[in-house]
Amino acid sequence: MLRLLQMVGRRSLVTVAGLGEFADFVSRALVAAPTARQLGKGFARAINEQGVRCLVVITIVALFAGLVLGLQGYYVLARFGSAGLLGTFVSLTLTRELAPVLASLMIVGQAGSAIAAEIGVNRNSEQIDALTTMGINPLAYLITPRLLAAVFVFPILTTAFAFVGIVGGYLSGSVLLGLDAGVYWSAARSSVDFGDIRECLLKALVFGLLTIAICCHSGFNTHRQIGASGSRAVGISTTRAVVLSSIATLASDYLITSFLV
């Protein structure tokens, strides 16, 4: 019993220390923004990395998510004679939950993994150490532009996801199943209010900053992987970044929803 308590205590201390180190990492990267070198160039590159390259996968996933929601929602609502509420069902489901969550997971899967791997390679090839030797803050140079880009990109892609998903619901419910288009769009337009949009954008901001910070932190600390080095350490860091970012997205989604509902 004593050994169990000791193990739980050690794990708890390690977890708390890790969270503190992560918070310090993010805060130092954000505070370094005014002194970052080539911030504009790094910001533009991060916009392309997280936004432009992810737009195609966001559009495809959003379209099929809307199609599935329209199909399933129509048959469920039709059982209760409420097929006319399909626009409400699709728009609220996407705006409040699916759009920010799925958009975040897709961006993490494509851009977040690439960020973790790139920074991990920079660490293993001693490029980060070289930046420090030259008097350049590696956090300001590598991390700050990506965090700022995440705050800008995630809300835009989340909004695009919601819009394309609602269009997918229209295609499924009205074009394929015969629901009146005017009824669908009227319900979709009248059901979404400012509070729903605010919650959607708030989640996008939190998910963006949190997930990209986790990916950057994991890649930046690739050299700390126990029992692994080189390309194996980069692979472990990348996998860890995607898993932790996905968990953080779902956990923070629950917390935000519980406070705003």
ChimeraX attribute file (.defattr): number of C-alpha atoms within 10 A of each C-alpha:
attribute: neighborCount
match mode: 1-to-1
recipient: residues
	/A:1	6
	/A:2	7
	/A:3	8
	/A:4	9
	/A:5	10
	/A:6	11
	/A:7	12
	/A:8	12
	/A:9	12
	/A:10	12
	/A:11	12
	/A:12	12
	/A:13	12
	/A:14	12
	/A:15	12
	/A:16	12
	/A:17	12
	/A:18	12
	/A:19	12
	/A:20	11
	/A:21	13
	/A:22	16
	/A:23	13
	/A:24	12
	/A:25	18
	/A:26	21
	/A:27	12
	/A:28	15
	/A:29	24
	/A:30	18
	/A:31	13
	/A:32	18
	/A:33	18
	/A:34	10
	/A:35	12
	/A:36	22
	/A:37	16
	/A:38	11
	/A:39	19
	/A:40	11
	/A:41	11
	/A:42	21
	/A:43	21
	/A:44	13
	/A:45	16
	/A:46	24
	/A:47	19
	/A:48	16
	/A:49	20
	/A:50	26
	/A:51	21
	/A:52	13
	/A:53	14
	/A:54	19
	/A:55	17
	/A:56	11
	/A:57	15
	/A:58	25
	/A:59	19
	/A:60	13
	/A:61	18
	/A:62	28
	/A:63	22
	/A:64	16
	/A:65	24
	/A:66	30
	/A:67	24
	/A:68	18
	/A:69	24
	/A:70	29
	/A:71	21
	/A:72	17
	/A:73	21
	/A:74	26
	/A:75	16
	/A:76	14
	/A:77	15
	/A:78	14
	/A:79	9
	/A:80	8
	/A:81	11
	/A:82	13
	/A:83	20
	/A:84	21
	/A:85	19
	/A:86	30
	/A:87	31
	/A:88	20
	/A:89	22
	/A:90	31
	/A:91	31
	/A:92	21
	/A:93	17
	/A:94	27
	/A:95	25
	/A:96	22
	/A:97	19
	/A:98	22
	/A:99	33
	/A:100	30
	/A:101	22
	/A:102	21
	/A:103	29
	/A:104	29
	/A:105	24
	/A:106	17
	/A:107	26
	/A:108	28
	/A:109	18
	/A:110	16
	/A:111	22
	/A:112	26
	/A:113	25
	/A:114	19
	/A:115	27
	/A:116	32
	/A:117	27
	/A:118	17
	/A:119	26
	/A:120	30
	/A:121	22
	/A:122	19
	/A:123	20
	/A:124	21
	/A:125	12
	/A:126	12
	/A:127	14
	/A:128	21
	/A:129	16
	/A:130	14
	/A:131	14
	/A:132	13
	/A:133	10
	/A:134	8
	/A:135	9
	/A:136	16
	/A:137	19
	/A:138	20
	/A:139	24
	/A:140	23
	/A:141	22
	/A:142	23
	/A:143	30
	/A:144	28
	/A:145	25
	/A:146	28
	/A:147	24
	/A:148	21
	/A:149	23
	/A:150	28
	/A:151	18
	/A:152	18
	/A:153	22
	/A:154	25
	/A:155	24
	/A:156	15
	/A:157	24
	/A:158	27
	/A:159	20
	/A:160	18
	/A:161	29
	/A:162	30
	/A:163	20
	/A:164	24
	/A:165	32
	/A:166	31
	/A:167	21
	/A:168	24
	/A:169	32
	/A:170	28
	/A:171	20
	/A:172	23
	/A:173	30
	/A:174	22
	/A:175	13
	/A:176	13
	/A:177	14
	/A:178	11
	/A:179	18
	/A:180	14
	/A:181	16
	/A:182	12
	/A:183	15
	/A:184	24
	/A:185	20
	/A:186	14
	/A:187	19
	/A:188	20
	/A:189	12
	/A:190	11
	/A:191	15
	/A:192	16
	/A:193	10
	/A:194	8
	/A:195	11
	/A:196	17
	/A:197	15
	/A:198	13
	/A:199	19
	/A:200	23
	/A:201	21
	/A:202	15
	/A:203	25
	/A:204	29
	/A:205	21
	/A:206	20
	/A:207	29
	/A:208	31
	/A:209	19
	/A:210	19
	/A:211	26
	/A:212	30
	/A:213	26
	/A:214	25
	/A:215	30
	/A:216	30
	/A:217	23
	/A:218	29
	/A:219	31
	/A:220	28
	/A:221	17
	/A:222	28
	/A:223	18
	/A:224	13
	/A:225	15
	/A:226	8
	/A:227	7
	/A:228	14
	/A:229	15
	/A:230	15
	/A:231	14
	/A:232	13
	/A:233	23
	/A:234	28
	/A:235	20
	/A:236	19
	/A:237	28
	/A:238	25
	/A:239	18
	/A:240	18
	/A:241	28
	/A:242	25
	/A:243	18
	/A:244	14
	/A:245	26
	/A:246	20
	/A:247	14
	/A:248	16
	/A:249	24
	/A:250	15
	/A:251	11
	/A:252	16
	/A:253	19
	/A:254	12
	/A:255	10
	/A:256	14
	/A:257	13
	/A:258	9
	/A:259	7
	/A:260	9
	/A:261	6
